[in-house]
C-alpha cells in the first residue's frame, strides 16, 4: 500500500540533502576563486604596479571580491587599465561586466573561469597583463 507521508518525507529529504551538497560545492568554489585572487592575481598586479612606478608611472591596484584592477597613470592621465574577474563559469565577451558593491558596472578585460583559475599561475597572469599593456602602448604611438 502507498504511504504518502513516507513518500513525501523521502522526496523532501533527498531534496534537502541535494541542496546542502550544492551549497557546500558553491562555497568551496567561492573559496577557490577568492584564493586565486589573493594568491595569484593581486600579487601579480602589485608587482607590476611597483615595476611601473620605478619608471615614473603612478599605479593603483584595487580588489573587490573576485574582481581586481590595475590602473597605470602617466602625467595624471590613464595610460593603461586592466581588470580581471574570477568567475565560476567563462562568460561571453559581450557580458564582460562586473557590478561592484556600489552598483556601478565595471568593464572586465579578462575573465578566468574556475577551471582556468585552478591551473593558472602567476607567470601566465602576468603575461596576459603585460601583453595587453604592450598592445595599448603600441597603439598609442
C-alpha positions as CSV (number, residue, x, y, z in Angstrom):
1,X,0.0,0.0,0.0
2,X,1.1,3.5,-0.8
3,X,2.1,5.6,2.2
4,X,2.1,9.3,1.1
5,X,3.8,10.6,4.3
6,X,6.7,8.3,3.9
7,X,7.0,9.1,0.2
8,X,6.9,12.8,0.7
9,X,9.4,12.6,3.5
10,X,11.8,10.7,1.3
11,X,11.4,13.1,-1.6
12,X,11.9,16.2,0.6
13,X,14.8,14.6,2.5
14,X,16.6,13.9,-0.8
15,X,15.9,17.4,-1.9
16,X,17.3,18.9,1.3
17,X,20.4,16.7,1.1
18,X,21.0,17.6,-2.6
19,X,20.5,21.3,-1.9
20,X,23.0,21.2,1.0
21,X,25.6,19.4,-1.2
22,X,25.2,22.0,-3.9
23,X,25.6,24.8,-1.3
24,X,28.8,23.2,0.0
25,X,30.2,22.9,-3.5
26,X,29.4,26.5,-4.3
27,X,31.1,27.6,-1.0
28,X,34.1,25.5,-1.9
29,X,34.3,27.1,-5.4
30,X,33.8,30.6,-4.0
31,X,36.8,29.9,-1.6
32,X,38.9,28.7,-4.5
33,X,38.2,31.8,-6.6
34,X,39.0,34.0,-3.6
35,X,42.2,32.1,-3.0
36,X,43.1,32.5,-6.7
37,X,42.6,36.3,-6.5
38,X,44.5,36.6,-3.2
39,X,47.4,34.2,-4.1
40,X,47.9,34.9,-7.8
41,X,46.1,37.9,-9.3
42,X,46.7,40.5,-6.6
43,X,50.4,39.8,-6.1
44,X,51.0,39.9,-9.9
45,X,49.2,43.3,-10.1
46,X,51.1,44.7,-7.2
47,X,54.5,43.5,-8.6
48,X,53.6,45.1,-12.0
49,X,52.5,48.3,-10.2
50,X,55.8,48.6,-8.4
51,X,57.7,48.0,-11.7
52,X,55.7,50.7,-13.4
53,X,56.3,53.1,-10.5
54,X,60.0,52.6,-11.0
55,X,59.5,54.1,-14.5
56,X,57.8,57.2,-13.2
57,X,54.2,56.0,-13.5
58,X,51.5,56.1,-10.8
59,X,49.9,52.8,-10.3
60,X,46.8,51.7,-8.4
61,X,45.6,48.2,-7.6
62,X,42.1,47.5,-6.4
63,X,40.3,44.4,-5.4
64,X,36.7,43.7,-4.5
65,X,35.7,40.1,-4.1
66,X,36.7,38.2,-7.2
67,X,37.4,41.5,-9.2
68,X,40.8,43.1,-9.4
69,X,42.0,46.0,-11.5
70,X,45.3,47.6,-12.2
71,X,45.4,51.3,-13.4
72,X,48.6,52.9,-14.6
73,X,48.7,56.7,-14.9
74,X,51.3,58.9,-16.6
75,X,51.1,62.6,-16.2
76,X,47.7,62.4,-14.5
77,X,46.1,60.5,-17.5
78,X,45.2,56.9,-17.6
79,X,47.8,55.1,-19.7
80,X,46.6,51.6,-19.1
81,X,43.8,49.9,-17.2
82,X,43.3,46.1,-16.9
83,X,40.6,44.3,-14.9
84,X,40.3,40.7,-14.1
85,X,37.2,38.8,-12.8
86,X,37.4,35.3,-11.4
87,X,34.1,33.6,-12.1
88,X,32.6,30.1,-11.7
89,X,32.0,29.9,-15.5
90,X,33.6,31.5,-18.5
91,X,31.5,34.5,-19.7
92,X,30.8,35.5,-23.2
93,X,32.8,38.5,-24.3
94,X,29.7,40.7,-24.6
95,X,28.9,40.1,-20.9
96,X,32.3,41.0,-19.5
97,X,31.0,43.5,-17.0
98,X,31.1,43.3,-13.2
99,X,28.7,45.1,-10.9
100,X,30.7,46.3,-7.9
101,X,29.3,46.8,-4.3
102,X,28.2,50.4,-5.0
103,X,26.2,49.2,-8.1
104,X,28.5,50.5,-10.8
105,X,29.2,48.4,-13.9
106,X,32.9,47.8,-14.4
107,X,34.4,46.6,-17.7
108,X,36.4,43.4,-17.4
109,X,39.3,42.6,-19.7
110,X,39.8,39.0,-18.7
111,X,37.5,36.5,-17.0
112,X,39.1,33.5,-15.5
113,X,36.8,30.6,-15.1
114,X,37.1,28.3,-12.1
115,X,38.7,25.7,-14.4
116,X,41.3,28.2,-15.6
117,X,41.9,29.5,-12.1
118,X,42.7,26.0,-10.9
119,X,45.6,25.7,-13.4
120,X,46.7,29.3,-13.8
121,X,49.9,30.5,-12.2
122,X,51.4,34.0,-11.6
123,X,53.6,33.9,-14.7
124,X,50.6,33.3,-17.1
125,X,48.5,36.0,-15.5
126,X,51.4,38.4,-15.7
127,X,52.0,37.5,-19.3
128,X,48.3,38.3,-20.1
129,X,48.5,41.7,-18.4
130,X,51.9,42.6,-20.0
131,X,50.7,41.6,-23.4
132,X,47.7,43.9,-23.1
133,X,49.9,46.7,-21.8
134,X,52.2,46.3,-24.8
135,X,49.3,46.4,-27.2
136,X,48.0,49.6,-25.6
137,X,51.4,51.2,-25.8
138,X,52.0,50.2,-29.4
139,X,48.6,51.6,-30.4
140,X,49.2,54.9,-28.7
141,X,52.3,55.8,-30.9
